[in-house]
Amino acid sequence: MTVKPIAVFQHTEVGAPGTVVPILQSLGREVQVVRIVDGEPVPDDASAFGGLVFMGGYMSANDPLPWIAQELALIRAAAAQGIPVAGHCLGSQLVARALGGSVHTHARPEIGWNDIVTDDHALARDWWGDAAGQAIETFQWHGDTFTPPPGAVCIATGVHCAAQAYVADDRHLLVQSHLEMTPALVALSLERNGAQLLRQHAAGNPAVASMVETQRDVPARTVRMTGHLQRLYARWCARAA
């Protein structure tokens, strides 16, 4: 049986796939990066892929951009065919909206290193493994949040933003935080958007870490996130064609 490639959709330069591509490759999957950021078209045939992964971006999942409407349609087509989809940050919001949830502005931006708490029910243990029922540190940078699709099961929550990770049909993965970050991507995020972090932190936003804290111990922190993401994608890939 031919193993189909996984399509990974990159919407912005800062929203690069990070560790997603090497993780998928380590799991034996061919990866095709669809560079929306460079004007590449959204594929119109979900069945050409074993799974679809949608990365982050500064735009809203509600924006009237042609490629957003096309990605929403592609997600719905994939779900109808049993093809697993996954989303990170904006990607999670796109998946939520496509499958019947909604996206809205959060009470406050969440930026920098914040803990999320993984659930400890049977499905969460299947996805998180030994990390189920624990607080894990993740990198955040978002102003929107999502209401999950009907029937989606929560597998992680956050203090500053409740909707952190959901699974739909034990197949589709929605992750609000940026588990895919590398040290280089953290540095690029701060280079391009650090002024927002500084403004929000100075204004007393409790969901925003200081610049010093955000830059502390980045290599070790991203390595820990990579381990968690490897586990999530191992289960996700088991559902991919």
C-alpha positions as a Markdown table, in Angstrom:
| # | Residue | x | y | z |
|---|---|---|---|---|
| 1 | Met | 0.0 | 0.0 | 0.0 |
| 2 | Thr | 1.3 | 3.4 | -0.9 |
| 3 | Val | 1.8 | 5.7 | 2.0 |
| 4 | Lys | 0.5 | 9.2 | 1.2 |
| 5 | Pro | 2.4 | 12.3 | 2.1 |
| 6 | Ile | 1.4 | 14.6 | 5.0 |
| 7 | Ala | 0.6 | 18.2 | 3.9 |
| 8 | Val | 1.9 | 20.9 | 6.3 |
| 9 | Phe | 0.5 | 24.4 | 5.6 |
| 10 | Gln | 2.7 | 27.3 | 6.4 |
| 11 | His | 0.9 | 30.7 | 6.5 |
| 12 | Thr | 3.7 | 33.1 | 7.7 |
| 13 | Glu | 7.4 | 33.2 | 8.0 |
| 14 | Val | 7.2 | 33.3 | 11.8 |
| 15 | Gly | 4.7 | 30.5 | 11.7 |
| 16 | Ala | 7.2 | 28.0 | 10.2 |
| 17 | Pro | 6.6 | 24.3 | 11.0 |
| 18 | Gly | 9.5 | 24.1 | 13.3 |
| 19 | Thr | 9.8 | 20.6 | 14.7 |
| 20 | Val | 6.7 | 19.3 | 13.0 |
| 21 | Val | 8.4 | 18.3 | 9.8 |
| 22 | Pro | 11.3 | 16.4 | 11.4 |
| 23 | Ile | 8.9 | 14.7 | 13.8 |
| 24 | Leu | 6.7 | 13.5 | 11.0 |
| 25 | Gln | 9.7 | 12.3 | 9.1 |
| 26 | Ser | 11.0 | 10.5 | 12.1 |
| 27 | Leu | 7.7 | 8.7 | 12.1 |
| 28 | Gly | 8.3 | 7.5 | 8.6 |
| 29 | Arg | 6.1 | 10.0 | 6.8 |
| 30 | Glu | 6.9 | 12.0 | 3.7 |
| 31 | Val | 6.1 | 15.7 | 4.2 |
| 32 | Gln | 4.9 | 18.2 | 1.6 |
| 33 | Val | 5.0 | 21.8 | 2.9 |
| 34 | Val | 2.4 | 24.0 | 1.3 |
| 35 | Arg | 3.8 | 27.5 | 1.5 |
| 36 | Ile | 0.7 | 29.8 | 1.6 |
| 37 | Val | 3.2 | 32.4 | 2.8 |
| 38 | Asp | 4.8 | 32.3 | -0.7 |
| 39 | Gly | 1.6 | 32.3 | -2.6 |
| 40 | Glu | 1.3 | 28.5 | -3.2 |
| 41 | Pro | -2.3 | 27.4 | -3.8 |
| 42 | Val | -4.3 | 25.4 | -1.4 |
| 43 | Pro | -4.7 | 21.9 | -2.8 |
| 44 | Asp | -8.2 | 21.0 | -3.8 |
| 45 | Asp | -8.0 | 17.2 | -3.3 |
| 46 | Ala | -7.7 | 16.1 | 0.4 |
| 47 | Ser | -7.5 | 12.4 | -0.7 |
| 48 | Ala | -4.0 | 13.1 | -2.1 |
| 49 | Phe | -2.7 | 13.2 | 1.4 |
| 50 | Gly | -2.5 | 10.9 | 4.4 |
| 51 | Gly | -3.1 | 13.9 | 6.8 |
| 52 | Leu | -3.2 | 17.7 | 6.9 |
| 53 | Val | -1.4 | 19.9 | 9.4 |
| 54 | Phe | -2.1 | 23.6 | 9.7 |
| 55 | Met | 0.4 | 26.0 | 11.3 |
| 56 | Gly | 0.0 | 29.4 | 13.0 |
| 57 | Gly | -0.2 | 32.9 | 11.7 |
| 58 | Tyr | -1.1 | 36.5 | 12.7 |
| 59 | Met | -4.4 | 36.5 | 10.9 |
| 60 | Ser | -7.8 | 35.4 | 12.3 |
| 61 | Ala | -9.6 | 32.2 | 11.2 |
| 62 | Asn | -12.5 | 34.5 | 10.6 |
| 63 | Asp | -10.7 | 36.8 | 8.1 |
| 64 | Pro | -12.2 | 36.9 | 4.6 |
| 65 | Leu | -9.0 | 35.7 | 2.9 |
| 66 | Pro | -9.5 | 33.4 | -0.1 |
| 67 | Trp | -7.0 | 30.8 | 1.2 |
| 68 | Ile | -8.7 | 30.6 | 4.6 |
| 69 | Ala | -12.1 | 29.7 | 2.9 |
| 70 | Gln | -10.2 | 27.2 | 0.8 |
| 71 | Glu | -8.4 | 25.6 | 3.8 |
| 72 | Leu | -11.7 | 25.4 | 5.7 |
| 73 | Ala | -13.3 | 23.5 | 2.8 |
| 74 | Leu | -10.2 | 21.2 | 2.6 |
| 75 | Ile | -10.5 | 20.4 | 6.3 |
| 76 | Arg | -14.2 | 19.6 | 6.0 |
| 77 | Ala | -13.5 | 17.4 | 3.0 |
| 78 | Ala | -10.7 | 15.6 | 4.8 |
| 79 | Ala | -12.8 | 15.0 | 7.9 |
| 80 | Ala | -15.6 | 13.6 | 5.7 |
| 81 | Gln | -13.1 | 11.1 | 4.2 |
| 82 | Gly | -11.6 | 10.1 | 7.6 |
| 83 | Ile | -8.3 | 11.8 | 6.9 |
| 84 | Pro | -6.8 | 13.2 | 10.1 |
| 85 | Val | -6.2 | 16.9 | 10.4 |
| 86 | Ala | -4.1 | 18.8 | 13.0 |
| 87 | Gly | -3.7 | 22.4 | 13.8 |
| 88 | His | -1.3 | 24.6 | 15.8 |
| 89 | Cys | -2.5 | 28.0 | 17.1 |
| 90 | Leu | -4.2 | 29.6 | 14.1 |
| 91 | Gly | -4.3 | 26.1 | 12.7 |
| 92 | Ser | -6.2 | 24.8 | 15.7 |
| 93 | Gln | -8.7 | 27.6 | 15.2 |
| 94 | Leu | -9.1 | 26.8 | 11.5 |
| 95 | Val | -9.8 | 23.2 | 12.4 |
| 96 | Ala | -12.3 | 24.2 | 15.1 |
| 97 | Arg | -14.2 | 26.5 | 12.8 |
| 98 | Ala | -14.2 | 24.0 | 9.9 |
| 99 | Leu | -15.6 | 21.2 | 12.0 |
| 100 | Gly | -18.4 | 23.2 | 13.6 |
| 101 | Gly | -16.8 | 25.2 | 16.4 |
| 102 | Ser | -16.1 | 28.9 | 16.4 |
| 103 | Val | -13.3 | 31.4 | 16.8 |
| 104 | His | -13.3 | 34.7 | 18.7 |
| 105 | Thr | -11.0 | 37.2 | 20.3 |
| 106 | His | -9.7 | 36.1 | 23.7 |
| 107 | Ala | -10.1 | 38.2 | 26.8 |
| 108 | Arg | -6.3 | 39.0 | 26.5 |
| 109 | Pro | -3.4 | 38.0 | 24.4 |
| 110 | Glu | -1.3 | 35.0 | 25.8 |
| 111 | Ile | 2.4 | 35.4 | 25.0 |
| 112 | Gly | 5.5 | 33.5 | 26.2 |
| 113 | Trp | 6.0 | 30.5 | 28.4 |
| 114 | Asn | 2.8 | 29.4 | 30.3 |
| 115 | Asp | 1.8 | 26.0 | 31.7 |
| 116 | Ile | -1.1 | 24.0 | 30.5 |
| 117 | Val | -2.5 | 21.0 | 32.4 |
| 118 | Thr | -3.1 | 17.8 | 30.6 |
| 119 | Asp | -6.2 | 15.8 | 31.4 |
| 120 | Asp | -6.0 | 12.3 | 32.9 |
| 121 | His | -8.9 | 10.5 | 31.4 |
| 122 | Ala | -8.4 | 7.4 | 29.1 |
| 123 | Leu | -8.4 | 9.3 | 25.8 |
| 124 | Ala | -6.0 | 11.9 | 27.1 |
| 125 | Arg | -3.6 | 9.2 | 28.4 |
| 126 | Asp | -3.7 | 7.6 | 24.9 |
| 127 | Trp | -2.5 | 10.9 | 23.4 |
| 128 | Trp | -0.2 | 12.3 | 26.1 |
| 129 | Gly | 1.2 | 9.1 | 27.5 |
| 130 | Asp | 3.2 | 9.6 | 30.7 |
| 131 | Ala | 2.5 | 13.4 | 30.5 |
| 132 | Ala | -1.2 | 12.9 | 31.2 |
| 133 | Gly | -2.4 | 14.6 | 34.3 |
| 134 | Gln | 0.6 | 16.9 | 34.5 |
| 135 | Ala | 1.4 | 20.5 | 34.1 |
| 136 | Ile | 3.6 | 21.0 | 31.0 |
| 137 | Glu | 5.2 | 24.2 | 29.9 |
| 138 | Thr | 4.4 | 25.5 | 26.4 |
| 139 | Phe | 5.1 | 28.5 | 24.3 |
| 140 | Gln | 2.1 | 30.7 | 23.5 |
| 141 | Trp | 1.5 | 33.6 | 21.2 |
| 142 | His | -2.2 | 34.2 | 20.3 |
| 143 | Gly | -4.9 | 36.8 | 20.7 |
| 144 | Asp | -7.9 | 34.5 | 19.6 |
| 145 | Thr | -9.3 | 31.4 | 21.0 |
| 146 | Phe | -11.8 | 28.8 | 19.9 |
| 147 | Thr | -14.9 | 27.0 | 20.9 |
| 148 | Pro | -14.3 | 23.3 | 20.1 |
| 149 | Pro | -16.3 | 21.4 | 17.5 |
| 150 | Pro | -19.3 | 19.4 | 18.8 |
| 151 | Gly | -18.2 | 16.1 | 20.3 |
| 152 | Ala | -14.5 | 17.1 | 20.6 |
| 153 | Val | -12.8 | 15.9 | 23.8 |
| 154 | Cys | -10.6 | 18.2 | 25.9 |
| 155 | Ile | -7.1 | 16.8 | 26.6 |
| 156 | Ala | -5.5 | 20.0 | 28.1 |
| 157 | Thr | -6.6 | 23.3 | 29.6 |
| 158 | Gly | -4.7 | 26.5 | 30.5 |
| 159 | Val | -5.0 | 29.0 | 33.4 |
| 160 | His | -5.0 | 32.0 | 31.1 |
| 161 | Cys | -6.8 | 30.4 | 28.1 |
| 162 | Ala | -9.0 | 27.4 | 28.8 |
| 163 | Ala | -9.1 | 25.9 | 25.2 |
| 164 | Gln | -5.6 | 24.4 | 24.8 |
| 165 | Ala | -5.9 | 20.9 | 23.3 |
| 166 | Tyr | -8.8 | 18.9 | 22.0 |
| 167 | Val | -9.2 | 15.7 | 20.0 |
| 168 | Ala | -12.2 | 15.2 | 17.6 |
| 169 | Asp | -13.2 | 11.7 | 16.6 |
| 170 | Asp | -10.0 | 10.4 | 18.2 |
| 171 | Arg | -8.4 | 11.5 | 15.0 |
| 172 | His | -8.2 | 15.3 | 14.6 |
| 173 | Leu | -5.8 | 17.2 | 16.9 |
| 174 | Leu | -6.3 | 20.9 | 17.9 |
| 175 | Val | -3.4 | 22.4 | 19.9 |
| 176 | Gln | -3.5 | 26.1 | 20.8 |
| 177 | Ser | 0.0 | 26.5 | 22.1 |
| 178 | His | 3.2 | 26.4 | 20.0 |
| 179 | Leu | 4.7 | 23.0 | 20.9 |
| 180 | Glu | 6.5 | 23.1 | 17.6 |
| 181 | Met | 8.9 | 25.9 | 18.5 |
| 182 | Thr | 12.7 | 25.7 | 18.1 |
| 183 | Pro | 15.2 | 28.2 | 19.6 |
| 184 | Ala | 15.5 | 29.9 | 16.2 |
| 185 | Leu | 11.7 | 30.3 | 15.9 |
| 186 | Val | 11.4 | 31.7 | 19.5 |
| 187 | Ala | 14.2 | 34.2 | 18.5 |
| 188 | Leu | 12.4 | 35.1 | 15.3 |
| 189 | Ser | 9.1 | 35.6 | 17.1 |
| 190 | Leu | 10.7 | 38.0 | 19.5 |
| 191 | Glu | 12.6 | 39.8 | 16.7 |
| 192 | Arg | 9.4 | 40.4 | 14.7 |
| 193 | Asn | 6.8 | 40.7 | 17.4 |
| 194 | Gly | 8.7 | 41.4 | 20.7 |
| 195 | Ala | 7.2 | 44.9 | 20.9 |
| 196 | Gln | 3.8 | 43.4 | 21.5 |
| 197 | Leu | 5.1 | 41.3 | 24.3 |
| 198 | Leu | 6.8 | 44.3 | 25.9 |
| 199 | Arg | 3.6 | 46.4 | 25.7 |
| 200 | Gln | 1.4 | 43.7 | 27.1 |
| 201 | His | 3.8 | 42.9 | 29.9 |
| 202 | Ala | 4.2 | 46.5 | 30.8 |
| 203 | Ala | 0.4 | 46.9 | 30.9 |
| 204 | Gly | 0.2 | 44.1 | 33.5 |
| 205 | Asn | -1.3 | 41.4 | 31.4 |
| 206 | Pro | -0.9 | 38.2 | 33.6 |
| 207 | Ala | -0.9 | 36.0 | 30.5 |
| 208 | Val | 2.3 | 37.5 | 29.2 |
| 209 | Ala | 5.8 | 36.6 | 30.4 |
| 210 | Ser | 8.6 | 39.1 | 30.6 |
| 211 | Met | 11.2 | 39.4 | 27.9 |
| 212 | Val | 13.8 | 38.0 | 30.2 |
| 213 | Glu | 11.7 | 35.0 | 31.2 |
| 214 | Thr | 10.7 | 34.4 | 27.5 |
| 215 | Gln | 14.4 | 34.2 | 26.6 |
| 216 | Arg | 15.5 | 32.1 | 29.5 |
| 217 | Asp | 16.6 | 28.4 | 29.0 |
| 218 | Val | 15.0 | 28.3 | 25.5 |
| 219 | Pro | 16.9 | 25.2 | 24.2 |
| 220 | Ala | 15.9 | 23.0 | 27.1 |
| 221 | Arg | 12.3 | 24.2 | 27.1 |
| 222 | Thr | 11.9 | 23.6 | 23.4 |
| 223 | Val | 13.4 | 20.1 | 23.7 |
| 224 | Arg | 10.8 | 19.2 | 26.3 |
| 225 | Met | 8.0 | 20.5 | 24.1 |
| 226 | Thr | 9.4 | 18.4 | 21.2 |
| 227 | Gly | 9.0 | 15.3 | 23.3 |
| 228 | His | 5.4 | 16.0 | 24.0 |
| 229 | Leu | 4.7 | 16.8 | 20.3 |
| 230 | Gln | 6.4 | 13.6 | 19.2 |
| 231 | Arg | 4.0 | 11.6 | 21.4 |
| 232 | Leu | 1.0 | 13.4 | 20.0 |
| 233 | Tyr | 2.0 | 12.9 | 16.4 |
| 234 | Ala | 2.9 | 9.3 | 16.9 |
| 235 | Arg | -0.8 | 8.6 | 17.7 |
| 236 | Trp | -2.0 | 11.0 | 15.1 |
| 237 | Cys | 0.1 | 9.4 | 12.4 |
| 238 | Ala | -1.3 | 6.0 | 13.3 |
| 239 | Arg | -4.6 | 7.3 | 12.0 |
| 240 | Ala | -3.2 | 8.7 | 8.7 |
| 241 | Ala | -3.5 | 6.8 | 5.4 |
